[in-house]
């Protein structure tokens, strides 16, 4: 298993959502993922952790965002507390303010599409 534990912020049990597709691609590539969101349910056998509870998650390599920038500020401290090596801002989630805060903590930030990165071997 490739150890790039990835936290999916904005996870959804809906198979039509991009966050779900990202989880599917991660699982196919044997990359451990942790779905976190405000929707109850599960994604490919993994329970969705409640974002509102700010669940502690250790050894995070990547945080991939699927929540819009207007909904991110209340989660800044939580996201940064996960101490990921990088944060991927998927299309529609771009947020220069959060990117700056992350960069100041030594966290790499990418404005990229997680699905394209996985498909092209850039993940």
ZIHU-V837160 format. One record per pair of residues at least 4 apart in sequence whose C-alpha atoms are under 6 Angstrom apart, sorted by the first residue. I is the first residue (numbers start at 1). GAP is how many residues later the second one is. Records with the same first field share a line. If there is no record, write none. Layout:
BEGIN
I->GAP + GAP
END
This chain:
BEGIN
1->29
2->29
4->57
5->27 + 28 + 55 + 56
6->27 + 55 + 56 + 57
7->26 + 27 + 28 + 56
8->27 + 28 + 56
9->27 + 28 + 56 + 57
10->27 + 56 + 57
11->8 + 24 + 25 + 26
12->8
13->28 + 29 + 30
15->5
22->93
26->5
27->4
35->13
36->12 + 13 + 14 + 15
37->13 + 14
38->12 + 13
41->7
42->4 + 5 + 6
60->24
61->23 + 24
62->22 + 23 + 24 + 25
63->24
64->23 + 24
65->24
68->25
69->24 + 26
75->4
77->4
85->22
86->21 + 22 + 23
87->22
88->21 + 22
89->4 + 5 + 21 + 22
90->22 + 23
102->5
103->4
116->4
117->5 + 6
118->5
END
